[in-house]
Amino acid sequence: EKLRSGWTTGTCAAAAAKAAARALISGELQEEVDIKLPRKGEERRVRFPVERCEVGEDGAWAEAVVVKDAGDDPDVTDGAHLTARVSPCDEPGIHLDRGEGVGVVTRPGLGLPLGGAAINDVPRRMISYSVEEVLDTEERGVRVVISVPGGEEMAEKTTNPRLGIIGGISILGTTGIVRPFSTAAWRASVGQAINVVGAQGYDTLVLSTGGLTEK
């Protein structure tokens, strides 16, 4: 049977952020949200149910949760609750930060600032343009905090600790879609590991086919 595709953590984080932004400006709890995938050419939009939505007292903040569905891919983040809290801030623009369960970058080579949130470039753009579909960030600023309850435990089953990402998972995705059993994700993770090794100045890299070989 044909395997079912799923959605990346970046897509779900962007959906949660847009739902929270809409709740913030309208005061209404959101039940579903649609976002645009980062595809060139023909635009594709997808709709997600909102698992939970809350609005703080006097509109101080709004929070929304979108549950990740990885399709038929054996993804450790399948079922993760991608959570976005959006709150007003004085400086115009979108100010993105990490919350519980999203990792911190501690080593060079990932293309992200050291000490910053492990949210890759494409998900950052997705979050930004999804929020901007709801409000004009040139007129008003918002702080967007992405969190994943249980993300630190999920990350222990990934290569994050080896890459110097601590405290949680990475928010990933280049197309917004998870392809089941795709070699592209594996190839990208190997390339990422090599970049981190190179950035630290090592000149020897050992490739292992599995845990027993590594031991």
Solvent accessible surface area in square Angstrom, and as a share of the most:
residue,aa,sasa,rsa
1,E,216,0.97
2,K,196,0.83
3,L,87,0.43
4,R,126,0.46
5,S,49,0.32
6,G,1,0.01
7,W,53,0.18
8,T,13,0.08
9,T,6,0.04
10,G,0,0.00
11,T,0,0.00
12,C,0,0.00
13,A,0,0.00
14,A,0,0.00
15,A,0,0.00
16,A,0,0.00
17,A,0,0.00
18,K,6,0.02
19,A,0,0.00
20,A,0,0.00
21,A,0,0.00
22,R,78,0.29
23,A,0,0.00
24,L,16,0.08
25,I,76,0.39
26,S,57,0.37
27,G,49,0.47
28,E,115,0.51
29,L,112,0.56
30,Q,24,0.11
31,E,145,0.65
32,E,86,0.38
33,V,1,0.00
34,D,26,0.14
35,I,0,0.00
36,K,60,0.26
37,L,2,0.01
38,P,36,0.22
39,R,119,0.44
40,K,200,0.85
41,G,79,0.76
42,E,153,0.69
43,E,99,0.44
44,R,94,0.34
45,R,95,0.35
46,V,15,0.08
47,R,144,0.52
48,F,10,0.04
49,P,104,0.65
50,V,17,0.10
51,E,107,0.48
52,R,92,0.34
53,C,16,0.09
54,E,72,0.32
55,V,47,0.27
56,G,7,0.07
57,E,147,0.66
58,D,141,0.73
59,G,31,0.29
60,A,55,0.42
61,W,61,0.21
62,A,0,0.00
63,E,24,0.11
64,A,0,0.00
65,V,3,0.02
66,V,1,0.01
67,V,52,0.30
68,K,7,0.03
69,D,55,0.28
70,A,0,0.00
71,G,12,0.11
72,D,58,0.30
73,D,31,0.16
74,P,98,0.62
75,D,38,0.20
76,V,61,0.35
77,T,11,0.06
78,D,74,0.38
79,G,36,0.35
80,A,1,0.01
81,H,77,0.34
82,L,0,0.00
83,T,7,0.04
84,A,0,0.00
85,R,89,0.33
86,V,0,0.00
87,S,25,0.16
88,P,68,0.43
89,C,42,0.25
90,D,151,0.78
91,E,114,0.51
92,P,75,0.47
93,G,21,0.20
94,I,38,0.19
95,H,62,0.28
96,L,43,0.22
97,D,52,0.27
98,R,77,0.28
99,G,18,0.17
100,E,116,0.52
101,G,5,0.05
102,V,0,0.00
103,G,0,0.00
104,V,29,0.17
105,V,0,0.00
106,T,62,0.36
107,R,86,0.31
108,P,58,0.36
109,G,27,0.26
110,L,25,0.12
111,G,77,0.74
112,L,26,0.13
113,P,89,0.56
114,L,107,0.53
115,G,57,0.55
116,G,19,0.18
117,A,9,0.07
118,A,1,0.00
119,I,0,0.00
120,N,39,0.20
121,D,84,0.43
122,V,23,0.13
123,P,0,0.00
124,R,65,0.24
125,R,124,0.45
126,M,1,0.00
127,I,1,0.00
128,S,37,0.24
129,Y,50,0.19
130,S,0,0.00
131,V,0,0.00
132,E,87,0.39
133,E,78,0.35
134,V,27,0.15
135,L,12,0.06
136,D,77,0.40
137,T,12,0.07
138,E,150,0.67
139,E,139,0.62
140,R,98,0.36
141,G,3,0.02
142,V,0,0.00
143,R,110,0.40
144,V,0,0.00
145,V,25,0.15
146,I,0,0.00
147,S,19,0.12
148,V,0,0.00
149,P,65,0.41
150,G,32,0.31
151,G,0,0.00
152,E,96,0.43
153,E,107,0.48
154,M,38,0.17
155,A,6,0.05
156,E,127,0.57
157,K,154,0.65
158,T,50,0.29
159,T,70,0.40
160,N,12,0.06
161,P,70,0.44
162,R,155,0.57
163,L,5,0.03
164,G,3,0.03
165,I,8,0.04
166,I,99,0.50
167,G,30,0.29
168,G,0,0.00
169,I,4,0.02
170,S,11,0.07
171,I,0,0.00
172,L,79,0.39
173,G,14,0.14
174,T,104,0.60
175,T,63,0.36
176,G,0,0.00
177,I,15,0.08
178,V,19,0.11
179,R,134,0.49
180,P,23,0.14
181,F,134,0.56
182,S,35,0.23
183,T,95,0.55
184,A,51,0.40
185,A,72,0.56
186,W,173,0.61
187,R,149,0.54
188,A,67,0.52
189,S,42,0.27
190,V,45,0.26
191,G,29,0.28
192,Q,45,0.20
193,A,37,0.29
194,I,75,0.38
195,N,86,0.44
196,V,3,0.02
197,V,38,0.22
198,G,47,0.45
199,A,51,0.40
200,Q,68,0.30
201,G,65,0.63
202,Y,142,0.54
203,D,144,0.75
204,T,99,0.57
205,L,78,0.39
206,V,127,0.73
207,L,134,0.67
208,S,54,0.35
209,T,134,0.78
210,G,35,0.34
211,G,47,0.45
212,L,159,0.79
213,T,89,0.52
214,E,95,0.43
215,K,206,0.87
